[in-house]
């Protein structure tokens, strides 16, 4: 499946609703070249889910612009959530690359990784009070990213787990 070249702006609705969800036993999905925002209520912009003890695999999220989040407090405001706590050791092989995050004052976890064996590379985060977070999982690579707070209190990277490779980030 592929979601490409869309303008995604969620209308106000009751409750927490994720914007774009990849779930089940999906493999090799791509979400690319989209304009995603603004966001004014709780719900993850992109949610990578799964089934049983396995998260979706080989998803590629690239060349998207995530922007203009008005944070309302609490959990569930991630711009990208890849997995859930129960899939910590699930090998996802997700690639998140060449995305632009601007004015995304969301949940402190702008990108939240909750699975193993992923790559986060060549992304730029500007004027965003958030971080790229390896919340659960192992063996994720994070490199070539630019994380610029622009006075918004950005906190960069937060890392849990083991055997990660983190290098050449600014």
N, C-alpha and C positions, 0 to 999 in steps of 0.2 A: 504494500500500500504506500501511497505517496500523497502528502499534502504539500502543494507547491504553489507559490505566487498568489497567496490569498491576503486579504486585509481582514484580520480577525479582531473584532471589537465586541466584547460581550455586553449584552443589554442587562440592565438591572433585573434580578430575579430573586426569589426567596431562597435562602439556604446556600450551602456550599456546593458549588458545581465546578468541576474541573473543565477547562476550556477544550483542550485536545487530549484525548486519552488513547494510548495504545495498550491493549490488554490481551488476555487469553494466552494462546501459544504463538502469537505473532512473531515473525522473524523478518529481518531485512526491510523494515519500514523506514521511510525517510520523510522528514519534516524540514522543508528548505525554502529559502527565499520568500518568507512571509513577513508581514508587518503585524505585530501582535501587541495590542494595547489601544487605548489606556485601560487600566484596571481600577475599579472603584469598590469592589467588594470581594470577600473571601472566595478562594478557589485557585488551584494551581493552573498556571497558563498551559503547561505541558505536563502530563502525568504518564509515566511509564509503569504499567502495572504488570500483571501476570496471572498465573493460575497455579494452585497447589504450592509446591516449594520452588517454583521456577518463575523468574521474571521474564519479560519479553527479551528477545536477543537480537543483536546486530542492528539496533536502531541507530540511525544517523540523524542528528539535529544540526543543521548547518545553514549559514548565511541568512539568519533571521534577525529582525530588529525587534527587541522586547523593550517597551518604553512606557513611561508615565503611569507609575503605580502610586495610588494614594492609599497607604497602609492604614488599615482600620484596627490593627492590634490582633494578637493571638496567633495561632498556628494555621497553616493551610494557605499561605500566600506565596509559596515558592513560585519562581518563574519557570523552573524546570525541576521536577522531582523524578528521579530515576530509581524506582524501586520502593520498597517498604522495609521496615525493620526486620520482618520475618524472612526477607530474601537476602539477608546480609551475605551469605556465602554462595548465593546463586550467581553463576557466571553470566553476565549480561552482554559484555562486549559492545556496550553503547559508545558511540563517538559523538561528542559535542564539540563542534569546531566552527570557527569563523562567524560567530554570532556577535551582535552588538547589543549591549544592555545599557540603556540611558534612563536616568531619572526613575530608577526602579526601586524606590524605597519600600521594599516589601518585607516579608518575613526575613529575619536576619540571614536565612539561607537562600540566596538568589538561585544558586544551583545546589540541589541537595541530592547527593549520591548515597543510595541505600542498597547497594549491590556490589559485586566484585568484577574485576577485570574490565575496566572502562578507560576511556581516554577523553580528557578535557584539554583542548589545545587551540591556540591562535584566536581566542576570544578577547573582546575588549569590553570592559565594564567602566562606564563614566558616570559621575554624579549619581552614584547609587550607594545607599547606606546598607550594604549587604556583603556577602562573602560567597566564595565557592567552597562548599562544605563536603568533605568525604565523611559523612555521618556514620555510615556502617559499611563494612566490606573491606576487601584487601586487593592489592595488586592493581591499583588505578594509577594511571600516568597523568600528570598535570604539567604541561609545559607550553612555553611561548605565549602566555596570556598577559594582557595589560590590564591592571586593576588600578584605576585612578579615581580616588574619592572625590576630587574636586570640591573639597570642603563639606562633604555630606556625611562624614564619619564612617567611611568604608573601613571594613576590618580584614580585607584580603582573603586569606585561606584559613580554614579550620580543618584539622586532620585527625581522624581516629582510624584504627585498624593497623595493618602491617603490610610490609613489602611494597609500599607505594614508591613511585619514582616521581619526584617533584623537582623540576629544574627549569632554568631560563625563563622565569616569570618576572615581570616588572610590576 
